């Protein structure tokens, strides 16, 4: 008879319970060992879920920083587009004024033909063409189409990368929640439900930022195409 079994018999006598047989005691011990093993497995599963959530939170923080940077770039690009639009409007007004001024004012007295004046008029035409060429050249300098196209390509690549990471985080969060449910551990025991809720809130925030960035990029692309058509 083992010492542990003797202790179990003494404990039963003290509590006024029937004395267990050795076979019943062995079965009880085996059941307790199995329960402890299951508890340890559940704890390991919960620890794995918590570790995955911590890693996902770190990744979410980096992605959020990238989305904030993308939003800053889009804001800077929009300022450039607004400035370019203003410059184009001023140049269009300037061209209209110059064309009107070159038409001249009506003369009240007839003038005799002057050969020197005819020569001056013939010289003014190339000068007008030259002015228009210079102004068009300035417009080309101001036009940020090439730089904006490259910047738009970089933004699209960064957006695609961030969206892929967000989708991966959502899948990981869903897998973690599924693992937690299968483990049979109540969320209140380890306060895992709050952590999961906080993580999902971060994912929702990232998705909102990504959608806003996508809308801004589409709007800016339409603006640039409109400028290029002009």
Buried (B, 14 or more C-beta within 10 A) or exposed (E): EEEEBEEBBEEBEEEEEEEBEEEEBBEEBEEEEEEEEEEEEBBEBBEBBBEBBEEBBEBBEEBBEBBEEBBEBBEEBBEBBEEBEEBBEEBEEEBEEBEEEEEEEEEEEEEEEEEEEEEEEEEEEEEEEEBEEEBEEEBEEEBBEEEBEEBBEEBEEBBEEBBEBBEEBBEBBEEBBEBBEEBEBEBEEBEBEEBBEEBBEBBEEBBEBBEBBBEBBEEBBEBBEEBEEE
